[in-house]
Amino acid sequence: MAFLVVAEDAPHMLRLLEMTLRRQGHQWTSFGDGNSALESIRNHHPDAAILDVIMPGMDGLEVLKALKADPKTADIPVIILTARGHTFTREQAEQSGAAAFLTKPFSPTELLDTISRHTSPAAP
């Protein structure tokens, strides 16, 4: 079980994420904008963060870059979950330090496997 910060501004997608996380027993806090998510991540140092790319305020890639630039949060695995599956967006996420890049619609099993891979005690 992991503690996660989720940044997703689409209510229907957030409900799907919450149902998926609940299935595995994860705990989370969610935000509809990047600024609030960044503040929470800095204050609570979760096991991982799941970020949408297109959000009000800071977008997910900006949040990712801010986290990786800060030594206090650089070690937090960030999973980008977006409808923007463009190669350019994926490359930006990977170059900025994303642990994983998943596209919407997502497979709940793939998301849970990705979370486990990056939050287990043996995770890099």
N, C-alpha and C positions, 0 to 999 in steps of 0.2 A: 504494500500500500504506500502510495506517495502523496505528498502535498504539492498541489499544482496551482499556478496562477494561469487563468485562461482569459485571453483578450479576444472577444468576438462581439461585434455590434449587431449581428443579425439574430433576432430572438429565436427563430425556428432552428437555426444552426446551433445556438447555445443550448437549447433544450435537447437536441440530439447528442451534443457533446456531454451534457450532464448525465443523460441516461447511460451513455457508454462508460463514463468514469465511475458511476455508481455501481455498475455491473461488476467492476473489478475491485470495489471497495476503496477507491481513491477519495481523497478529500481535496477540495479546491475552493478557490474564491474566484469570482468572475467579474470582468469589467467590460464596458462597451466602448472604451476609448484607450488609446495607447498611453496617454499621460498618467491616468489612474493606475493602469497595469504596471507601468514603470515604477511609480512610487511604491506600490505594494510589494513588488519584487525586491526593491532596495530595502524596504523595511522588514520583510519577513523571510527573505532568502529561501524560496521554495526549492523542492527537489528538482523541479523542471517548470518551464513555462510553455504554454501553447499560444501562439500569436497568429491572428489573422493579419493579412497585409494591409488591406484597405479598411481603415477605421478613421473616425473623427480624431482631430488633434494629431498626435504623432502616429504615423503608420507603423505597422509591425516591423518593417525593416529598420526604421529609425530607432525603435525601441531596442531591437537586437543590437544595433551598432552601439547604442549608449551602454547597454549591459556589458558588452565585450570590451569596451574601452575603460570600464571601471574595474580595478583589481578586486573589489569586494564582491562583484557579481559576475565576473568573467567566467567562473567555473560552472555557472548554472546552465544546464542543457536547455536549448531553445528549439522547440519544434514549430516550424512554420506550417500553418494549415491555411491554404488559400484557394480561391477559385481561379487565381491568376497562375496557371500552370506554364506560362511562357518560359522558354529557355532562359531569357534575360533575367526574369525574376528569380528563377532557381539559382542561376549563377551569382546574382547579387547576394542571395541568402547564404549560399555556401561560402562565398568570399568573405562575408561578414561574420562567419562563425556559427551558423545554424547547425545544430546536431542532426536535424532531419528536415525534410521538405515533403509535405504531403499535400495532395490536391483534393479539392472538394468536387464532387461528393466523395467522401472518404469511406474507407472500409473500417468499421469499428474494430475488427480483429487486428488490422494493420496498425491502427492508432494505439491500441492497447499493447501490442508487441513492441512498438516503437518506444512507448513510455517505459515499459519494463526494461528494455535494452539500455536505456539511458539513465535509469534511476536505480538499477540493481547495485548492490555493494561492489560488484566487479566491473561496473561501468567505468569507461575512461574518464 
